[in-house]
Amino acid sequence: MKFSTFCKAALACALLALPGTAHAFDPGSTECIAPANPGGGWDFTCRQVGKTLQDLGLISGTMQVTNLTGGSGGVAYAEVTGKRNKDNNLIVAASSATSTRLAQGAFPGANMDQVRWIASVGADYGVIAVSKNSPISTLPELFDKIKADPGSIAFAGGSAVGGWDHLKVLIAARKAGFKDVRKVKYVAFEGGGEAITQLLAGSVQAFSGDASEAKGFVDSGDIKVLAVLAPERMPGDFAKFPTAREQGIDAIGANWRGFYGPGGMSDEAYKFWEESIAKLYNSPEWKKVMETNGLAPLDLQGAKFEAFVKDSITDIQGLSREIGLIK
C-alpha cells in the first residue's frame, strides 16, 4: 500500500473512532400514528406526509400508518408518553385539536412538555357543511334555523365536546348573534371521516371540520360547503365556496397541522425528523399537496414550532374559560 493511501486510511479510521462522529441517524422502518379513524385530518396528515417523504427519498420504504383512536387523541398521547417514549422511528400527527385538549386538561396527567414538537406542515381552515340534499344553502340560514329551534340541528365533528371542531362552531355561533352558545348541539366522533359519514346517514344535520378532511366528500358531491372559516376565499378547488365573513359572520378558524415525537427521542433522531419535514415542506411536491387539499402556509420547525404550540395552548385556554368550558 502506498504511504499516502495508508495515511488516508489510518486517518479515516481515527476519525471514525472519535466520539461525536457517528454516522447520521437513519430511521430504517418508520411509523406515523394517526390518533383517529381513517378518513380524518390526522389520517390525511400521516398518509400524505409519509408518501411525500418516500417520494422525495427522505425515508426508505413505505411509512406505516397506525390509526390509534380514543379520547380525541388522548389514547395516542398516552401510548407515546407511557410505552414508546424512546422510539426514534415514530412521529405522531397533531393539530389544533391536540393543543385544545392539552389546554383543557383533557388528557389526564399530560402536558405538552412530555413530547418533542417537531414541525408544522400547513394550516387547515375550518369548514361548515351540510349534506348535498339539505335544504339549507347559506351559513346565516343554518344559524337562523338553530335560533328558531335549537334542537333541530346537530353538528358533527371529529373532536370531543370542547375540542377544536366544537370550538369552531361556537366561535361562528357567537359571531352569528348567539348569547348562549351552549344551546348549539354538537356530537363528537372519532375523526372527521366518521363525522361526515354520520352526516350522510342523516344522524346529524351539519358538519364542522377542516378543508382537508372534507375534500374527498366535496369532490364526490356528497356534501355542500356553506362556509369556509378563512379571512378570504381560498385558492384552488375551494375558491368557489364563500367565507363566513362574506356572509356577515366574522368567524375565522385555522387548524394547524404538524407532528410531535416521543419525549425520549434522541437529539439525532429529532434533528433528522425536523430537517426532513422542513425539506418536505419546501418541496414542489408538498406545495402541490397543499394546493390540492386547501392547506394554507405555516412553516415552523423545532423551537419555533414548540413556541407556537405553547402560544396556541395559552390562547385556547383563554377562549375555553370565556365560554365556560373550563374554569
C-alpha positions as CSV (number, residue, x, y, z in Angstrom):
1,M,0.0,0.0,0.0
2,K,1.3,3.5,-0.9
3,F,2.2,5.6,2.2
4,S,-0.3,8.3,1.2
5,T,-3.0,5.8,0.8
6,F,-2.1,4.2,4.2
7,C,-2.2,7.7,5.8
8,K,-5.7,8.4,4.4
9,A,-7.0,5.0,5.6
10,A,-5.5,5.5,9.0
11,L,-6.9,9.0,9.3
12,A,-10.3,7.8,8.3
13,C,-10.2,5.0,11.0
14,A,-9.1,7.5,13.6
15,L,-11.9,9.8,12.8
16,L,-14.4,7.0,13.0
17,A,-13.1,6.2,16.4
18,L,-13.5,9.7,17.8
19,P,-16.6,10.4,19.9
20,G,-19.3,12.6,18.3
21,T,-18.5,11.5,14.7
22,A,-21.0,8.6,14.5
23,H,-23.0,8.1,11.3
24,A,-26.1,10.3,10.8
25,F,-29.3,8.9,12.2
26,D,-31.1,6.5,9.8
27,P,-34.6,5.6,10.9
28,G,-35.0,2.4,8.9
29,S,-38.6,1.5,9.1
30,T,-40.9,4.4,10.0
31,E,-44.3,4.8,11.6
32,C,-46.8,7.6,11.9
33,I,-49.6,7.4,14.4
34,A,-52.9,9.0,13.3
35,P,-54.9,9.4,16.6
36,A,-58.3,8.8,14.8
37,N,-60.1,6.6,12.3
38,P,-59.2,6.6,8.6
39,G,-60.5,9.5,6.6
40,G,-59.9,12.3,9.0
41,G,-57.4,15.1,9.2
42,W,-54.8,13.3,11.3
43,D,-55.0,10.3,8.9
44,F,-54.6,12.6,6.0
45,T,-51.6,14.2,7.6
46,C,-49.8,10.9,8.2
47,R,-50.6,9.4,4.8
48,Q,-49.8,12.4,2.7
49,V,-46.6,13.2,4.6
50,G,-45.4,9.6,4.6
51,K,-46.0,9.3,0.9
52,T,-44.2,12.5,0.1
53,L,-41.2,11.7,2.3
54,Q,-40.9,8.4,0.4
55,D,-41.3,10.1,-3.0
56,L,-38.6,12.6,-2.1
57,G,-36.2,9.8,-0.9
58,L,-36.1,11.2,2.6
59,I,-37.2,7.8,4.1
60,S,-36.6,4.3,2.8
61,G,-39.7,2.2,2.1
62,T,-43.3,3.0,3.0
63,M,-44.2,4.7,6.2
64,Q,-46.6,2.6,8.3
65,V,-49.7,4.5,9.4
66,T,-51.3,3.3,12.6
67,N,-54.8,4.5,13.4
68,L,-55.0,4.7,17.2
69,T,-58.3,6.1,18.2
70,G,-59.7,7.1,21.5
71,G,-60.1,10.2,23.7
72,S,-59.7,12.6,20.7
73,G,-56.0,11.9,20.7
74,G,-55.6,11.1,24.3
75,V,-55.1,7.3,23.8
76,A,-52.3,8.0,21.3
77,Y,-50.7,10.6,23.6
78,A,-50.7,8.2,26.5
79,E,-49.3,5.4,24.3
80,V,-46.4,7.5,23.2
81,T,-45.6,9.1,26.5
82,G,-46.1,5.9,28.5
83,K,-45.0,3.0,26.3
84,R,-43.0,4.4,23.3
85,N,-41.2,7.3,24.9
86,K,-37.8,6.5,23.3
87,D,-39.0,5.3,19.8
88,N,-36.8,7.3,17.3
89,N,-38.7,6.0,14.3
90,L,-42.1,7.3,15.4
91,I,-43.9,10.5,14.6
92,V,-47.5,11.4,15.6
93,A,-49.9,13.6,13.7
94,A,-51.1,16.6,15.7
95,S,-53.2,19.7,15.1
96,S,-55.1,22.4,16.9
97,A,-57.3,19.6,18.3
98,T,-54.2,18.4,20.1
99,S,-53.4,21.7,21.6
100,T,-57.1,22.2,22.5
101,R,-57.2,19.0,24.5
102,L,-53.9,19.8,26.3
103,A,-55.2,23.3,27.0
104,Q,-58.3,22.0,28.6
105,G,-56.6,19.3,30.6
106,A,-58.5,16.6,28.7
107,F,-55.5,14.2,28.6
108,P,-55.3,13.1,32.2
109,G,-51.9,13.9,33.8
110,A,-50.5,15.1,30.4
111,N,-48.8,18.3,29.4
112,M,-47.0,19.5,26.2
113,D,-43.5,19.1,27.7
114,Q,-43.9,15.3,27.7
115,V,-43.3,15.1,23.9
116,R,-41.0,16.7,21.4
117,W,-42.7,19.1,18.9
118,I,-41.1,18.6,15.5
119,A,-42.7,20.7,12.8
120,S,-45.8,22.0,11.1
121,V,-46.8,21.2,7.5
122,G,-49.5,23.8,7.0
123,A,-52.8,25.2,8.3
124,D,-56.2,23.8,7.6
125,Y,-59.1,26.3,7.6
126,G,-62.3,25.1,9.0
127,V,-65.5,24.5,7.0
128,I,-69.1,24.2,7.9
129,A,-71.1,21.9,5.6
130,V,-74.4,20.0,5.2
131,S,-75.3,17.0,3.1
132,K,-76.0,17.6,-0.6
133,N,-79.7,17.1,-0.1
134,S,-80.1,19.6,2.7
135,P,-82.5,22.5,2.0
136,I,-80.1,24.8,3.8
137,S,-77.8,26.8,1.4
138,T,-76.1,29.5,3.5
139,L,-74.5,29.9,6.9
140,P,-76.9,32.6,8.1
141,E,-79.8,30.3,7.1
142,L,-78.3,27.5,9.2
143,F,-78.0,29.6,12.3
144,D,-81.4,31.2,11.8
145,K,-82.8,27.7,11.9
146,I,-80.9,26.9,15.1
147,K,-82.1,30.2,16.7
148,A,-85.7,29.3,15.9
149,D,-85.4,25.7,17.1
150,P,-82.1,24.8,18.8
151,G,-82.9,21.1,18.8
152,S,-83.4,20.9,15.1
153,I,-79.7,21.0,14.1
154,A,-76.9,18.9,15.5
155,F,-73.3,19.4,14.3
156,A,-70.9,16.5,13.9
157,G,-67.2,16.9,14.3
158,G,-64.1,14.8,14.7
159,S,-63.0,16.2,18.1
160,A,-64.5,15.7,21.5
161,V,-67.0,18.1,23.1
162,G,-65.0,21.2,23.8
163,G,-62.5,20.2,21.1
164,W,-61.4,22.3,18.2
165,D,-64.2,21.2,15.8
166,H,-66.7,22.1,18.6
167,L,-65.0,25.4,19.3
168,K,-65.2,26.5,15.7
169,V,-69.0,26.0,15.8
170,L,-69.2,28.1,19.0
171,I,-67.0,30.8,17.6
172,A,-69.3,31.1,14.5
173,A,-72.4,30.9,16.7
174,R,-71.2,33.8,18.8
175,K,-70.5,35.9,15.7
176,A,-73.9,35.0,14.4
177,G,-75.5,36.6,17.5
178,F,-76.0,33.7,19.9
179,K,-75.9,34.9,23.5
180,D,-75.8,31.4,24.9
181,V,-73.8,29.2,22.6
182,R,-74.2,26.2,24.9
183,K,-77.6,25.7,23.3
184,V,-75.9,24.7,20.0
185,K,-75.9,20.9,19.7
186,Y,-72.6,19.1,18.9
187,V,-72.0,15.4,18.6
188,A,-68.4,14.1,18.8
189,F,-66.9,11.3,16.6
190,E,-63.5,9.8,16.4
191,G,-62.3,11.7,13.3
192,G,-63.7,13.8,10.6
193,G,-64.3,10.9,8.2
194,E,-66.7,9.2,10.7
195,A,-68.4,12.6,11.4
196,I,-69.1,13.1,7.7
197,T,-70.3,9.5,7.4
198,Q,-72.9,10.2,10.1
199,L,-73.9,13.4,8.3
200,L,-74.6,11.5,5.1
201,A,-76.5,8.9,7.1
202,G,-78.8,11.6,8.4
203,S,-77.8,11.1,12.1
204,V,-76.8,14.8,12.2
205,Q,-77.6,17.8,10.1
206,A,-74.4,19.7,9.8
207,F,-70.6,19.1,9.9
208,S,-67.8,21.1,11.4
209,G,-64.3,20.1,10.3
210,D,-61.4,21.1,8.1
211,A,-61.0,21.6,4.4
212,S,-58.6,18.7,4.0
213,E,-60.9,16.1,5.6
214,A,-63.9,17.4,3.7
215,K,-62.1,17.5,0.3
216,G,-62.9,13.9,-0.8
217,F,-66.6,14.4,0.0
218,V,-66.6,17.7,-1.8
219,D,-65.1,16.1,-4.9
220,S,-67.7,13.3,-4.8
221,G,-70.6,15.8,-4.4
222,D,-71.8,14.3,-1.2
223,I,-71.6,17.4,0.9
224,K,-72.4,21.1,0.4
225,V,-69.9,23.6,2.0
226,L,-71.8,26.5,3.4
227,A,-68.8,28.5,4.6
228,V,-65.0,28.4,4.9
229,L,-63.7,29.9,8.2
230,A,-60.9,31.8,6.5
231,P,-60.2,35.5,6.2
232,E,-60.6,35.4,2.5
233,R,-61.5,32.9,-0.2
234,M,-59.1,30.0,-0.5
235,P,-57.3,29.3,-3.8
236,G,-57.7,26.1,-5.8
237,D,-60.7,23.8,-5.5
238,F,-62.2,25.7,-2.5
239,A,-62.3,29.1,-4.3
240,K,-66.0,28.6,-5.2
241,F,-67.1,28.4,-1.6
242,P,-67.8,31.7,0.3
243,T,-66.2,32.6,3.6
244,A,-68.3,33.1,6.8
245,R,-67.1,36.7,6.7
246,E,-68.6,37.2,3.3
247,Q,-72.0,36.2,4.7
248,G,-71.8,38.6,7.6
249,I,-70.5,36.2,10.2
250,D,-66.9,37.2,11.0
251,A,-65.7,33.8,12.2
252,I,-62.2,32.5,11.4
253,G,-60.9,29.1,12.4
254,A,-57.5,27.8,11.3
255,N,-56.3,24.3,12.3
256,W,-52.6,23.9,12.3
257,R,-51.2,20.5,11.2
258,G,-47.9,19.0,12.3
259,F,-46.1,16.4,14.3
260,Y,-44.7,15.5,17.7
261,G,-42.4,12.7,18.6
262,P,-41.7,10.8,21.8
263,G,-40.2,12.9,24.6
264,G,-37.3,10.5,24.9
265,M,-36.4,10.6,21.2
266,S,-32.7,11.2,20.7
267,D,-31.3,14.5,19.6
268,E,-30.0,12.9,16.4
269,A,-33.5,11.4,15.6
270,Y,-35.2,14.7,16.4
271,K,-32.9,16.6,14.1
272,F,-33.5,14.1,11.3
273,W,-37.3,14.5,11.5
274,E,-37.1,18.2,11.9
275,E,-34.9,18.6,8.8
276,S,-36.7,16.0,6.8
277,I,-40.1,17.7,7.3
278,A,-38.5,21.1,6.5
279,K,-37.3,19.7,3.2
280,L,-40.7,18.2,2.5
281,Y,-42.4,21.5,3.3
282,N,-40.2,23.4,0.8
283,S,-40.6,20.8,-2.0
284,P,-42.7,21.4,-5.1
285,E,-44.4,18.1,-4.3
286,W,-45.7,19.3,-0.9
287,K,-46.8,22.7,-2.4
288,K,-49.0,20.7,-4.8
289,V,-50.5,18.7,-1.9
290,M,-51.2,21.9,-0.1
291,E,-52.9,23.5,-3.1
292,T,-54.9,20.4,-3.9
293,N,-56.2,19.9,-0.3
294,G,-56.7,23.5,0.7
295,L,-53.8,23.8,3.2
296,A,-52.6,27.4,4.0
297,P,-48.9,28.2,4.6
298,L,-47.4,27.5,8.1
299,D,-43.7,26.8,8.1
300,L,-42.4,26.1,11.6
301,Q,-39.8,23.7,12.9
302,G,-38.1,22.8,16.1
303,A,-38.0,25.6,18.8
304,K,-40.2,27.9,16.8
305,F,-42.9,25.2,16.4
306,E,-42.7,24.4,20.1
307,A,-43.2,28.1,21.0
308,F,-46.1,28.3,18.5
309,V,-47.9,25.3,20.2
310,K,-47.3,26.8,23.6
311,D,-48.9,30.1,22.5
312,S,-51.8,28.1,20.9
313,I,-52.5,26.3,24.2
314,T,-52.5,29.6,26.1
315,D,-54.9,31.2,23.6
316,I,-57.3,28.2,23.7
317,Q,-57.3,28.2,27.5
318,G,-58.5,31.9,27.4
319,L,-61.3,31.1,24.9
320,S,-62.4,28.0,26.8
321,R,-62.7,30.0,30.0
322,E,-64.6,32.7,28.2
323,I,-67.3,30.3,27.0
324,G,-67.4,28.3,30.3
325,L,-65.7,25.1,29.1
326,I,-63.0,25.3,31.8
327,K,-62.6,27.4,35.0
